[in-house]
Amino acid sequence: MTYANLMVYVDDEPDNVARIGFGCDLARAFGAAVIGVSVSEAEPPLIDAAAAGGMAGEILTLRRDQADAELAAARARFEAVAAAADVSHFWRAETGYPAAWLTRQARAADLVLIGRDGGRRPYRAPDAGDLVMGVGRPVLIAPPQAEAAPLDGVALVAWQDGREAQRATAAALPLLRRAQAVRVIEICAPGQADAAQARVKDVAGWLNRHGATAEGDVRVADERPAGDRLLACVEETAANLVVAGAWGHSRLREWVLGGVTQALISRCPAWLLLSH
């Protein structure tokens, strides 16, 4: 398994040009093409249409022109970086709602690369959580101010026995093969360490047979929330890539009570590959 098409979202965040470059680095490493994508919705004016009268249509037209200008600027940024990197590249853009449009376009890609903070402008970039829940491809989320693509170093697989973690680990295989070391870590309840050790041993063995350099590790849960416990493991191992299944519990439950997926999306200091 390898990646043949990588899809990189182009937004207006300060780190976007660097992120496009990292996508091109990944493309060169895997002999892949890069598809640059961008969406900009004409954000509705925050005024009462009746009170605005004839101005409402004019305001909406101005917003549409602004959206078109944002997409043109995004294309110019993407094509300049991709051409300099000398990788095969293509462009797709549309006015519309970012997460819904990108979910459909992901059919053309093996992996979708986005920024973590772009979703602060919902009319300009997809929310990472919305995208992971809706897309049928793994999503690679760049941390703010990333310094390099996740092509070597330590990778951490956050294991929780279930389909989400299985899918994420399989989707990450091309990256995990290139890692210097892969740590498969499960955070288990007290008294469950032996069973957890058997599980991570299975996963590490499977990864090793696929060409990765992996070992299993078990950590016992403590008084910290599971997300904080896992983020501490990321810092401890100095991982530059975290692979995890997304929302093994319901997303609403995690939103209300807190959970691992939301903690990773919000605060993970490393690249984050998620699959639901």
C-alpha positions as CSV (number, residue, x, y, z in Angstrom):
1,M,0.0,0.0,0.0
2,T,1.1,3.5,-0.8
3,Y,-0.4,6.9,-1.4
4,A,-1.0,7.9,-5.1
5,N,-3.1,11.0,-4.6
6,L,-2.7,13.4,-1.7
7,M,-5.3,16.2,-1.2
8,V,-4.1,19.4,0.5
9,Y,-6.6,22.0,1.7
10,V,-5.6,25.6,0.9
11,D,-6.9,28.1,3.4
12,D,-5.8,31.6,4.6
13,E,-4.0,30.6,7.8
14,P,-0.5,31.9,8.3
15,D,1.1,28.5,8.1
16,N,-0.7,27.5,4.9
17,V,2.2,28.0,2.5
18,A,4.4,25.8,4.7
19,R,1.6,23.2,4.9
20,I,1.4,23.0,1.1
21,G,5.1,22.5,1.0
22,F,4.8,19.6,3.4
23,G,2.1,18.1,1.2
24,C,4.5,18.3,-1.7
25,D,7.3,16.7,0.4
26,L,4.9,13.8,1.1
27,A,4.1,13.5,-2.6
28,R,7.7,13.3,-3.5
29,A,8.3,10.6,-0.9
30,F,5.5,8.4,-2.2
31,G,5.6,9.3,-5.9
32,A,2.2,10.8,-5.6
33,A,0.3,13.6,-7.2
34,V,-1.0,16.6,-5.1
35,I,-4.5,17.9,-5.5
36,G,-4.9,21.3,-4.1
37,V,-8.5,22.1,-3.0
38,S,-10.2,25.2,-1.5
39,V,-13.7,26.4,-0.8
40,S,-15.0,29.8,0.1
41,E,-18.7,30.4,0.9
42,A,-20.2,33.8,0.4
43,E,-20.8,34.5,4.1
44,P,-24.3,36.0,4.6
45,P,-24.3,39.5,5.9
46,L,-25.2,39.9,9.6
47,I,-28.0,42.4,9.0
48,D,-31.7,42.1,8.7
49,A,-32.7,41.7,5.0
50,A,-35.8,43.8,5.4
51,A,-34.0,46.6,7.1
52,A,-31.2,46.6,4.5
53,G,-33.7,46.9,1.7
54,G,-32.0,47.1,-1.7
55,M,-28.6,47.0,-0.2
56,A,-28.9,43.3,0.8
57,G,-28.4,42.1,-2.8
58,E,-25.4,44.4,-3.3
59,I,-23.8,43.2,0.0
60,L,-24.3,39.6,-1.0
61,T,-22.7,40.3,-4.4
62,L,-19.7,41.8,-2.7
63,R,-19.4,38.8,-0.5
64,R,-19.4,36.5,-3.5
65,D,-16.8,38.6,-5.2
66,Q,-14.7,38.3,-2.0
67,A,-15.1,34.5,-2.0
68,D,-14.0,34.3,-5.7
69,A,-10.9,36.5,-4.9
70,E,-10.0,34.2,-1.9
71,L,-10.1,31.2,-4.2
72,A,-8.0,32.9,-6.8
73,A,-5.4,33.8,-4.3
74,A,-5.5,30.2,-2.9
75,R,-4.9,28.8,-6.3
76,A,-1.9,31.1,-6.9
77,R,-0.3,30.1,-3.6
78,F,-0.8,26.4,-4.2
79,E,0.5,26.4,-7.8
80,A,3.5,28.5,-6.9
81,V,4.6,26.0,-4.2
82,A,3.8,22.9,-6.1
83,A,5.6,24.1,-9.3
84,A,8.7,24.9,-7.2
85,A,8.6,21.5,-5.7
86,D,8.3,19.9,-9.1
87,V,5.5,17.5,-8.3
88,S,2.5,16.6,-10.3
89,H,-0.4,18.8,-9.2
90,F,-4.0,19.6,-9.9
91,W,-6.4,22.2,-8.6
92,R,-10.1,22.1,-7.5
93,A,-12.1,24.9,-6.0
94,E,-15.7,25.9,-5.6
95,T,-17.9,28.3,-3.6
96,G,-19.8,26.3,-1.1
97,Y,-19.7,24.9,2.4
98,P,-16.1,23.6,3.0
99,A,-16.7,20.4,5.0
100,A,-19.5,19.1,2.8
101,W,-17.7,19.9,-0.4
102,L,-14.4,18.4,0.7
103,T,-16.1,15.3,1.9
104,R,-17.3,14.6,-1.6
105,Q,-14.0,15.6,-3.3
106,A,-12.0,13.2,-1.1
107,R,-13.1,10.4,-3.4
108,A,-10.1,11.3,-5.5
109,A,-7.5,11.0,-2.8
110,D,-5.8,8.5,-0.5
111,L,-5.2,11.0,2.2
112,V,-6.6,14.5,3.0
113,L,-4.2,17.0,4.6
114,I,-5.7,20.0,6.4
115,G,-4.7,22.5,9.0
116,R,-6.0,22.4,12.6
117,D,-7.0,26.0,13.0
118,G,-8.6,26.7,9.6
119,G,-12.1,25.7,11.0
120,R,-12.2,28.9,13.0
121,R,-13.6,30.4,9.8
122,P,-16.4,28.0,8.9
123,Y,-17.1,29.7,5.6
124,R,-13.5,29.4,4.5
125,A,-12.1,26.1,5.8
126,P,-13.5,22.8,7.1
127,D,-13.8,22.0,10.8
128,A,-11.5,19.0,11.4
129,G,-14.1,17.1,13.5
130,D,-16.8,17.6,10.9
131,L,-14.5,16.4,8.1
132,V,-13.3,13.3,10.0
133,M,-16.9,12.3,10.8
134,G,-18.1,12.6,7.2
135,V,-15.2,11.7,4.9
136,G,-14.4,8.2,3.7
137,R,-10.6,8.8,3.7
138,P,-8.0,9.3,6.5
139,V,-7.4,12.9,7.5
140,L,-3.9,14.1,8.3
141,I,-4.1,17.3,10.5
142,A,-1.0,19.5,10.6
143,P,-0.1,21.1,13.9
144,P,0.4,24.8,14.0
145,Q,3.9,25.9,13.1
146,A,5.0,22.4,11.9
147,E,8.6,22.3,10.9
148,A,8.6,19.3,8.6
149,A,6.4,16.6,7.1
150,P,6.0,13.5,9.2
151,L,8.3,11.3,7.2
152,D,10.6,10.0,9.9
153,G,11.0,10.2,13.7
154,V,8.8,8.5,16.2
155,A,5.2,7.6,15.4
156,L,2.7,6.9,18.2
157,V,-0.3,4.6,17.5
158,A,-3.0,5.3,20.1
159,W,-4.6,1.9,20.3
160,Q,-8.1,1.2,21.4
161,D,-9.5,-2.1,20.4
162,G,-12.1,-1.3,17.7
163,R,-12.7,-0.7,14.1
164,E,-11.7,3.0,14.2
165,A,-8.1,2.3,15.4
166,Q,-7.8,-0.6,13.0
167,R,-8.8,1.6,10.1
168,A,-6.5,4.5,11.1
169,T,-3.5,2.2,11.6
170,A,-4.0,0.5,8.2
171,A,-4.4,3.9,6.5
172,A,-1.2,5.2,8.1
173,L,0.9,2.2,6.9
174,P,2.9,4.2,4.3
175,L,3.9,6.8,7.0
176,L,4.5,4.2,9.7
177,R,6.9,2.3,7.4
178,R,9.0,5.4,7.1
179,A,9.1,6.1,10.8
180,Q,12.3,5.4,12.7
181,A,10.2,3.8,15.4
182,V,6.5,3.1,16.0
183,R,5.1,2.9,19.6
184,V,1.7,1.2,19.9
185,I,0.4,2.5,23.2
186,E,-2.9,1.5,24.9
187,I,-4.0,3.2,28.0
188,C,-5.9,0.6,30.0
189,A,-7.8,0.3,33.3
190,P,-6.1,-0.9,36.4
191,G,-6.0,-4.7,36.3
192,Q,-6.2,-4.9,32.5
193,A,-2.5,-4.6,31.7
194,D,-2.0,-8.2,30.7
195,A,-4.9,-8.2,28.2
196,A,-3.8,-4.8,26.9
197,Q,-0.2,-6.0,26.4
198,A,-1.5,-8.9,24.3
199,R,-3.4,-6.5,22.1
200,V,-0.6,-4.1,21.5
201,K,1.8,-7.0,20.9
202,D,-0.5,-8.2,18.1
203,V,-0.7,-4.8,16.5
204,A,3.1,-4.2,16.7
205,G,3.7,-7.7,15.2
206,W,1.3,-6.9,12.3
207,L,3.1,-3.6,11.7
208,N,6.5,-5.2,11.8
209,R,5.4,-7.8,9.2
210,H,4.4,-4.8,7.0
211,G,7.8,-3.3,7.2
212,A,7.5,-0.9,10.2
213,T,9.7,-0.9,13.2
214,A,7.1,-1.2,16.0
215,E,6.8,-2.2,19.6
216,G,3.9,-2.3,22.0
217,D,3.5,-0.4,25.3
218,V,0.8,-0.3,27.9
219,R,0.1,2.6,30.3
220,V,-2.4,2.3,33.2
221,A,-5.0,5.0,33.4
222,D,-4.6,7.5,36.3
223,E,-6.6,10.4,37.6
224,R,-6.1,12.5,34.5
225,P,-8.6,12.4,31.6
226,A,-7.7,9.9,29.0
227,G,-6.9,12.6,26.5
228,D,-4.5,14.3,28.8
229,R,-2.9,10.9,29.6
230,L,-2.3,10.3,25.9
231,L,-1.0,13.8,25.2
232,A,1.6,13.2,28.0
233,C,2.7,10.0,26.1
234,V,3.1,12.1,22.9
235,E,5.4,14.5,24.7
236,E,7.3,11.7,26.5
237,T,8.0,9.8,23.3
238,A,8.7,13.0,21.3
239,A,6.4,11.6,18.6
240,N,6.0,13.7,15.5
241,L,3.0,11.7,14.2
242,V,0.0,10.4,16.2
243,V,-2.3,7.8,14.6
244,A,-5.7,7.3,16.2
245,G,-9.2,6.1,15.5
246,A,-11.7,9.0,15.9
247,W,-14.8,8.9,18.1
248,G,-15.0,5.3,19.3
249,H,-17.7,6.8,21.5
250,S,-20.3,9.2,20.2
251,R,-19.1,12.7,19.2
252,L,-21.8,14.3,21.4
253,R,-20.7,12.3,24.4
254,E,-17.1,13.5,23.9
255,W,-18.2,17.0,23.4
256,V,-20.2,17.0,26.6
257,L,-17.8,14.9,28.8
258,G,-14.5,15.4,27.1
259,G,-12.7,12.7,25.3
260,V,-9.5,11.5,23.5
261,T,-10.4,12.6,20.0
262,Q,-11.4,16.1,20.9
263,A,-8.3,16.5,23.0
264,L,-6.1,15.4,20.2
265,I,-7.7,17.6,17.6
266,S,-7.6,20.6,19.9
267,R,-4.1,20.2,21.5
268,C,-2.0,17.5,19.8
269,P,1.5,19.0,19.3
270,A,2.3,16.5,16.5
271,W,0.9,15.6,13.1
272,L,-2.4,13.7,13.7
273,L,-3.8,11.1,11.4
274,L,-7.4,10.2,12.2
275,S,-9.9,7.8,10.7
276,H,-13.5,7.2,11.7
